[in-house]
Amino acid sequence: MNDTWTTIARLATRLEEHSTLPREQRVLLQLLKIQEEAGEVAEAVIGAMGQNPRKGFSHTWEEVEAEICDVIVTGMVALMRMNPQAPEVFAGHLDRIRQRDVDDAAEGAPR
């Protein structure tokens, strides 16, 4: 996972160096990018199911998977741009989810 966060940090640094906007605006735009990518997931799902009458079956499920990956990467970059301790923040959050939803479920505890 360290290689993953190294790549994310490099992407975040590249984006930071590219923009001349104030930090607050850079972060805000990165957060909006998550929604843009999520919209691309929706478009791909609609296309994979052939539910756009103008386009028919315009996407594959592999393209849906790729779009989901883009959402995940974009979210990770957003977290990194907000907080350089993103790996620790994410690990702590994931641990809380594990305790709440995985460990409790394994023990039969109600959620």
N, C-alpha and C positions, 0 to 999 in steps of 0.2 A: 504493500500500500504506500510505502514511502516514495517509490518511483511515481506513483499516481500524483501524490501531493507535490512532488518536485515539478512535474509537468504543469500542474495547475498553477503553481507559484510562478513559473516561467510565463505562462499565458497571461496571468494577472499583471506581471511586471511589464510585459509587452504592451498590454492595453493601457496601463498607467502612463508609460512613456510616450504613447501615441497621442494621447489627448491633452489638449491645452485648457480644458474646462476645469473649474474648481472641483476639489475632491468630492464634495457633497453631490454635485451634479453627475460626476463620473459614476459614483456608486448608485445613484438613482437610475441612471440609464442602464447600468448593468442589471439592476433588479427588474427593470422593464423588459430587458432582453430575455429573462426567464419566461415571461408571458408570451413573447413572440415565438420562442421555441416551442412552448406548449401548444400554441396555435398550429404550428407545423405538425405536431403529433396528431392533433385532431384532423387536420387536412389529410394526412397520410392514412389514418384509420378509415375515414370516409372513402378515400380512394381505394383502399385495400378491400373494402366491402362493396365497392361499385355503386355507392349511393349518391353520386353526383351525376344527374342525368346528362350533363354536358360532357363530362369526362369519362364516365364509365369506370372500369377498373384501371385507375391511373397510378396506383402504388402497390407495392408488395408488402408482405408482413416483415420482410427484412428491412425495408425502408422505414417502417414504423419503429422497429427496434433501433435503427440508427438515429431517428428523431428523438426517441426516448433518451438515448445516450447523450445527444446534444443538450437536452434539458438538464440532465444530471451534471454534465461538465459545466454548463453555464451557471448552474446553482453553486457548484463548488468554486468557480471563479468569483462569483459574487461574494460568497462567504470570505474568500481569501482577500478580496479587495476591501471588504469591511473590517477584517480582523486578521492580522498576520499570524495569529495563533489558530487559524482555521482548522488544521488537523486535530488539535487538541479539543477545540470546541465541538467539532463533528464527532470525534470519538466519544466524548462525554455525553452528547445528545443520543448517539446510537446506543450507548450503554444503558441510558435511562429507558429507551424504547425496548431494548432487550429485556430489561428487568420487568417492565410493565406488561409487555405483550408476548414475550417468549417464555421467560422463566415462570411467570404467574400462570400462563396457559398450560405449561408442562405440569404444573402442580395441581391443575384443575381449579384454580381460583377464578372467581368471576371477575370480569373486567369492569 
